[in-house]
Amino acid sequence: MGPELRDRFVSLLSERVRFALPLARFTSFRIGGLADVFAEPATLEELRTLLVLLHAEHLPFFLLGGGTNILVSDNGVRGVVMKLGAGFHYACWAEQEGSAIVKVGAANSLGRFVREAVRKGYQGVEFAEGIPGSVGGGLLMNAGAFGGELSRVVTTIRGVDSAGRVARLSGEEIGFAYRRTGLPPRFVVTEVELHLQRGEPVEIAVAMERAQRKRQQHQPHGYPNAGSIFKNPPGLYAGRLIEAAGLKGRTQGKAAISAQHANFIVNTGGASAASVRCLMEQAQHVVWEKHQVWLEPEVRFVGDWTTKD
Ligand SMILES: Cc1cc2nc3c(=O)[nH]c(=O)nc-3n(C[C@H](O)[C@H](O)[C@H](O)COP(=O)(O)OP(=O)(O)OC[C@H]3O[C@@H](n4cnc5c(N)ncnc54)[C@H](O)[C@@H]3O)c2cc1C
């Protein structure tokens, strides 16, 4: 990148732009190479101006949420990694009798929002207790657990397209499906609107506790990971297929298929992205040979995956 373009980033974002920044600390896997440019727009206007600049310069970008569902390449990310800043952390409540409409900034922590909703006595998001990451990332992934999904409570979203135009999309236009949405590529979600119903405090507390207990019992603790590595094939569980294929505990470098839950890969200390990806490919091939089922990654591959000699 030439010095002129660098100066334009700095004049737009001042200290909120950094260059050649290691990404590992922004991901739950604690894995990832350098971002050429790391930009944190703080307001909607700043985000729009940045998107217009990237569009004009034909620069690729990746929108980073909490980094809890991604595997960033060891080679890092060419172009710009964008993370929504201070102006995208909010929750505005319009409470009526028996229900509430809430507008939540995409950078808000999903977990913090869930706890706030529960504290106020609303139901419908308890399933998300313990899902890390941001509200925007949760929306993009249609995050879900224990039979619940964000799609059930989201009514509309607001965002900005790659040319910097603000758009409002309704539930149908979002195109929710299992752990994905049908949003246009490079669409940045800035706000998520949810409709929540008041619930029975005791029932909400019980549902929260159940979610917490299940996570405590079944998920690995102590090592960085990115949650479920593969999507569950229809009617099946990816973890059970991997376990039945005899892969629990298999290692590649410092990455390991968790001995506790086979649909988790853990970083046991300094694992490379290449090791994690290699383990994933091994699981896909062995499960295919044993069960004729091809596992689809739930984790998204980010960055430059070209091999270097
Ligand atoms: C321990 C653990 C447990 C987990 N349990 C669950 C679970 O029970 N259920 C579940 O569904 N997931 C689970 N996950 C996975 C992950 O937490 C969710 O998918 C989460 O919603 C991702 O949010 P994020 O902000 O971290 O997104 P990221 O990982 O940062 O990004 C994920 C995708 O969303 C895009 N994105 C992020 N923000 C925006 C935005 N504002 N606009 C446009 N695109 C955006 C990114 O570009 C990327 O493509 C778990 C992860 C961990 C580490």
The ligand as a Gaussian input file, in Angstrom:
#p B3LYP/6-31G(d) Opt

LIG

0 1
 C      -16.645000     -21.535000      23.531000
 C      -17.548000     -21.215000      22.355000
 C      -18.871000     -21.637000      22.375000
 C      -19.713000     -21.350000      21.276000
 N      -21.013000     -21.768000      21.319000
 C      -21.838000     -21.479000      20.288000
 C      -23.212000     -21.892000      20.319000
 O      -23.682000     -22.506000      21.257000
 N      -23.991000     -21.562000      19.261000
 C      -23.524000     -20.867000      18.179000
 O      -24.297000     -20.578000      17.240000
 N      -22.222000     -20.475000      18.122000
 C      -21.374000     -20.756000      19.149000
 N      -20.066000     -20.349000      19.095000
 C      -19.549000     -19.694000      17.887000
 C      -19.596000     -18.146000      17.933000
 O      -19.504000     -17.701000      19.257000
 C      -20.872000     -17.589000      17.298000
 O      -20.989000     -17.967000      15.962000
 C      -20.880000     -16.056000      17.405000
 O      -22.208000     -15.620000      17.187000
 C      -19.937000     -15.365000      16.434000
 O      -19.910000     -13.987000      16.750000
 P      -18.581000     -13.121000      16.586000
 O      -18.942000     -11.714000      16.898000
 O      -17.478000     -13.687000      17.378000
 O      -18.320000     -13.274000      15.025000
 P      -16.907000     -13.439000      14.293000
 O      -16.335000     -14.759000      14.628000
 O      -16.064000     -12.244000      14.518000
 O      -17.399000     -13.435000      12.764000
 C      -18.211000     -14.469000      12.277000
 C      -18.746000     -14.025000      10.896000
 O      -19.645000     -12.927000      11.088000
 C      -19.206000     -11.807000      10.310000
 N      -19.543000     -10.588000      11.083000
 C      -19.252000     -10.311000      12.371000
 N      -19.801000      -9.134000      12.721000
 C      -20.427000      -8.656000      11.622000
 C      -21.148000      -7.467000      11.330000
 N      -21.379000      -6.518000      12.256000
 N      -21.632000      -7.283000      10.067000
 C      -21.406000      -8.214000       9.106000
 N      -20.723000      -9.341000       9.320000
 C      -20.247000      -9.573000      10.564000
 C      -17.727000     -11.985000      10.124000
 O      -17.283000     -11.267000       8.981000
 C      -17.645000     -13.495000       9.970000
 O      -17.961000     -13.859000       8.658000
 C      -19.209000     -20.623000      20.170000
 C      -17.871000     -20.186000      20.164000
 C      -17.045000     -20.480000      21.258000
 C      -15.624000     -19.988000      21.237000

